[in-house]
Every structure is written in C-alpha cells, then in structure tokens.
Amino acid sequence: MYDLIIIGGGPAGITAGIYAARKRLKTLLITKDFIGQTGLTAAIENWPGEESIGGPELMEKFENHLRNNDIEIVEDEVFSLGKEGDFFVKTDGGSFKSQAVILATGRRPKKLNVVGEKEFVGKGVVYCTTCDAPLFKDKRVIVVGGGNSGLESAIELTDYTEEILLFEASPTLNGDEFLVEKAKEKGVEIFTNRKIKEIRGDGFVEKILFEELEKEEEMLVDGIFIQIGSTPITDFIGDLVDFNKDGEVIVDPKTCRTRTEGLFAAGDLTDVRDKQIVVATAEGAKAALSAYSYLKK
C-alpha cells in the first residue's frame, strides 16, 4: 500500500514525484517512459535558466532529478484505475494500491484519420519530428498543421531537407507570427486551404491526394509529418472524473482536485488553459502539495 501513486512521467508527474518524496510520502510513480511531448521537442527556449535546451536533454535532467529522491518507479502502462475505499491501479505487469492518486499522463498526437495513415505509420507517416527527421535527408516532405507544433516541425526539418511544404486545412495559420516568419525565412512553402484526403504508396509513402478549395489533386511526397495537435490520455480513468468538451479532466484550479476525493490531476490532460512545460511543473507541485494535505488531514 502506497500513500500516493503518480501516473505519468512528464514534467507534471516528475515534479509531483519530487515534491511528494520531499514530503516523505511513500510514493510510486508509474510511467510508460520519460519522453512525453517535451522529449519530442527539438528546442525549448522558454524554460527558465536555459536560453535553449533540447527536449530530450531537459527530460533527462528531470528524470535524473526524480531518481535522486526516495521514490519507487515502475516503467509500465496503466490500463485501469478504480476506487473501492482505496485506489487500485492496474498495469500490464501488476496491480498497486494507494490512498491518493495524481493523474499526469499528458497528451498524445491527434491523427488525421484518412485512408492510408495507419498503414504507413513508420513508413513515411511521422508524428515525432525530432525522432525521425534525420531519416528524410534530401527528401520532399509535407508538414500537416499550421499551429505552433506544425511550424516548429517545419523549421526543424530545414536542418535535414530543403523541400518542405506546410499544409493547413483552414484559410489561415494559427501559430505565432514569429514562427511563421522564421519558417518562411528558412524556405518552408506554406499553403492554406489544403486538406489531405488520402495517403498512397507501395510499402512506403509515395504520394498524397489532397483537396484545395474543393478541387482534388495528387502530389508525390516522401514523408508526411502530422502535427495537428493532441488529445488528453484519459482512456483508463473511467467515471472517476468529470471531463470538459475537449475530453480534458476538470480540476479545481486552486488544488488540482477532481470530483473524486483523493484523486488529483496535473498537467496537459487537465482543463488548465495554458499547455506549457512551466505550467505543467507548477501544477505538478500544486497537486503533490494538495495530496499531502489530503493525506495528513
């Protein structure tokens, strides 16, 4: 039996783990990995104390800091969470009980949900630019998504290949203007009102079918980097929390409490407005301190 189980190994979960350990709570942190969205980001330039740092490097620092505390860590995937007096958490490898739980599972990339997408994952369809950009040296690639993640992906790809096209389905981009300008300076070709309809190929991506202002066209491509946002990872939670219209866990902004007593949530899976690393770490600290107060009352 644990005092606290933390589910998730991103900035929110790791920070919660550090704070819980410092409060001498018997804590278990369960995570599939210590990568998350942060670990898939090439360069982070708004983390205090680091003018610029790679996402994988920052996550390695976070993980090392966590492991230097008195906390148990299980690297596994959670598939069930319930409560019968105490909380019980089930993973592929075991079952664990605790008096309190912090949810910090973050988000996963959204899919286009078009014909051929699933078939070509790992064969030209990419969701992690940092992971796979080097494989597309001197290739023609398309980045799908006109938000910050799409623009950052396109900019990162300019280090590997010269022919980069960015497709946005809506009439305008919604990313930060300085990223738009930087992408253009780097030679990224930007197109709005272009919507991918199908991905085609013979074993590997070779072409796409896209629609532009109701007219369909084909284009030869070597890779498609899909960067259209993300959805919260909440599949295992069941009816222990309330969700907003975007599928995010609703929390008390002062305490990170959910509607179930002893169950807290922090980071990008919640309805907290700003999805930023610094915000997630702050919410992780808040959730751990709230859990401590709950356990000691």
HUMOFEN-V397534 format. One record per pair of residues at least 24 apart in sequence whose ideal C-beta (glycine too) atoms are under 6 Angstrom apart, sorted by sequence separation. I is the first residue (numbers start at 1). GAP is how many residues later the second one is. D is the distance in Angstrom with one decimal. If there is no record, write none. Layout:
i = (I,I)
gap = (GAP,GAP)
d = (D,D)
//
This chain:
i = (2,129,133,136,151,164,165,166,167,168,9,34,136,142,2,10,134,169,264,11,129,133,146,147,148,155,167,244,264,147,148,151,155,158,34,146,154,256,148,155,256,151,262,154,256,255,232,29,27,28,29,30,32,14,18,21,30,17,21,21,18,14,17,36,7,153,153,150,149,120,142,124,123,124,140,114,116,117,140,141,142,143,144,145,115,116,139,145,5,112,114,116,139,143,144,120,16,136,40,42,40,13,12,5,4,1,2,3,4,5,6,7,8,10,129,8,7,124,125,126,127,42,112,110,110,110,109,110,108,107,107,107,108,105,81,80,81,79,78,106,107,100,101,102,103,104,106,104,106,105,102,100,100,100,99,38,12,12,11,15,19,12,16,20,11,15,19,23,11,15,12,16,12,16,4,3)
gap = (24,24,24,24,24,24,24,24,24,24,25,25,25,25,26,26,26,26,26,27,27,27,27,27,27,27,27,27,27,28,28,28,28,28,29,29,29,30,31,31,31,32,32,34,34,35,37,42,44,44,44,44,45,48,48,48,48,49,49,50,51,52,54,70,71,72,74,77,78,79,79,80,81,81,81,82,82,82,82,82,82,82,82,82,83,83,83,83,84,84,84,84,84,84,84,85,86,87,88,88,90,91,92,93,94,96,96,96,96,96,96,96,96,96,96,97,98,99,99,99,99,114,114,118,119,120,121,121,122,123,124,125,125,128,155,156,156,157,158,161,161,162,162,162,162,162,162,163,163,164,185,191,194,195,196,239,254,255,266,266,266,268,268,268,269,269,269,269,270,270,271,271,272,272,287,292)
d = (5.2,4.2,5.4,6.0,4.4,4.9,4.8,4.8,5.6,4.8,4.5,5.6,5.5,5.8,4.8,3.5,5.9,4.3,5.8,5.9,5.2,5.0,3.8,5.2,4.6,5.8,4.3,4.9,5.5,4.9,5.8,4.0,5.4,4.2,4.5,5.9,5.1,5.2,6.0,5.7,3.9,5.2,6.0,4.5,5.4,4.3,3.9,6.0,5.0,4.7,5.2,4.8,4.6,4.7,5.9,3.7,5.7,5.2,5.3,4.5,5.7,4.9,5.3,5.2,5.3,5.2,4.7,4.0,4.3,5.5,5.4,5.2,4.8,2.7,5.4,5.7,5.5,5.7,5.3,4.2,5.1,4.6,5.0,3.9,4.4,3.3,3.7,4.3,5.4,5.9,5.8,5.8,5.9,6.0,6.0,5.1,5.0,4.8,4.8,4.9,5.3,3.5,4.1,4.1,5.8,5.1,4.0,5.7,4.9,5.0,4.6,5.5,3.3,4.6,5.5,4.3,5.8,4.9,5.3,4.8,5.6,4.5,5.8,5.0,4.9,5.8,5.4,5.8,5.9,3.8,6.0,5.3,5.5,4.1,5.4,5.6,5.6,5.4,5.3,5.8,4.9,4.5,5.3,4.7,4.1,5.0,4.9,4.8,5.9,5.4,4.8,4.7,5.8,5.7,6.0,5.7,4.2,2.9,5.1,4.4,5.1,4.2,4.0,4.6,4.4,3.4,3.7,4.7,4.8,5.2,5.5,5.3,3.8,4.2,5.5,5.6)
//
